[in-house]
């Protein structure tokens, strides 16, 4: 009689998060789009000086840390704004 190897279920892949332009989980993607659309509205109202991480966070009712979780700098947010609208419209 031979021993059979027990088949283990495959390990679940950890939920990974990728920045800028790659896959993000559904809830994260929705939050990212919300931040981008708010940043666009602020940019259209006040120009580039009005587009700060702090202003975007305050408008959404978030902490600045939540916004920097998705966009490290104002430049990243600015580029993502244009990327989003370039591919959406």
N, C-alpha and C positions, 0 to 999 in steps of 0.2 A: 504494500500500500504506500502510495506516495503522498506527500503533503502538498496540497495546492496552496499557492499564494493567495492570500486574501486580497481581493481587489478593493482598493480604497477609492472613495469618491474623489473626483478631481478637486483640487483646492480652488476655492473661490478666488477670483482675481480681486485684489484690493481695488477699491474705487479710486481711480487715479484722476488727477486733475491736471490739465495742460493749459498753459497760458497762451493768449493771443493767437487767434486764428486756428486753433485745433479743438478737438473735442472736449467738451465740458459737460458735466452731468446736467440733466434737464433743469433742475431747480437753479443751479449755478448759472446756466445759460440764460434763464429768464431774468435773474438778478443782473447779469451783465448787460443784457439788452436794456433793462430799465435804467441802469446807470448811464449807458451810452445815450439813450433818448433824452434823459434829463440834462446831460452835459451839452447835447446839441441845442436844446431849448435855451440854456444859459448862454451858450456861445452866440446864438442868434440875437438874444436880447442885449447882451453887454459886450460882445466881442471877446477877444482872447484874454484880457485882464479879468473878466468875470469867470473864466473857466479855471477854477482851482478845485483841488480835491475837497477842501473844506466846504466850499460853496455847494458842490454837488452833494456831499454828505448831508449838509444842513437842509437842503431842499428835499431830499428823500427821507429825512428823519433817521439817518444812520450815523454811526460814528465814522470819522475819517479812516480809521483802521479797517472797517469793512470795505470801503472803496479801494484802499490800497491793497487789499487782499486780491482783487481782480486786476488792478492797474497800479503798477509800482510808482509811476511818475505821471505827471501831467502830460508829458509827451506821449506816453503809451496810451493814455486816454484819448488824446487828440487824434493820434493815428488810428486807433480803433474806431473812433467816430466816423472817420472818412472811409475806412475799410467796410464798416457795417453798411453805410448808405451806398457805397459803390456796388456792393454785391446784392443789396436788397432792392434797389430801384434801378 
